[in-house]
């Protein structure tokens, strides 16, 4: 039986001047949707489609709580979180890293 996994993630745009925090149970699919502009709204409007940060959770309640916590962070605190995880702000969606990282 497969255990459900949830992700809190942060996306940015090409210029790194916009940050978007979300939650999903399928990070690969969600990144694809953002890149293909299938998600109407903020991410489509501001071309936010570069995965630069994520955390993995086994419980949806914990993922949602963490998403809310990160959304409440100041920009500086979000930048510190991203830099600690992905100092070079490399695109992570094509790496498959989220499939193995705990």
Rosetta blueprint (number, residue, H / E / L):
1 X L
2 X L
3 X L
4 X L
5 X L
6 X E
7 X E
8 X E
9 X E
10 X E
11 X E
12 X E
13 X L
14 X L
15 X L
16 X L
17 X L
18 X L
19 X E
20 X E
21 X E
22 X E
23 X E
24 X E
25 X L
26 X L
27 X H
28 X H
29 X H
30 X H
31 X H
32 X H
33 X H
34 X H
35 X H
36 X L
37 X L
38 X L
39 X L
40 X L
41 X L
42 X H
43 X H
44 X H
45 X H
46 X L
47 X L
48 X L
49 X L
50 X E
51 X E
52 X E
53 X E
54 X E
55 X E
56 X E
57 X E
58 X L
59 X L
60 X H
61 X H
62 X H
63 X H
64 X H
65 X H
66 X H
67 X H
68 X H
69 X H
70 X H
71 X H
72 X H
73 X L
74 X L
75 X H
76 X H
77 X H
78 X H
79 X H
80 X H
81 X H
82 X H
83 X H
84 X H
85 X H
86 X L
87 X L
88 X L
89 X L
90 X L
91 X L
92 X L
93 X L
94 X L
95 X L
96 X L
97 X H
98 X H
99 X H
100 X H
101 X L
102 X L
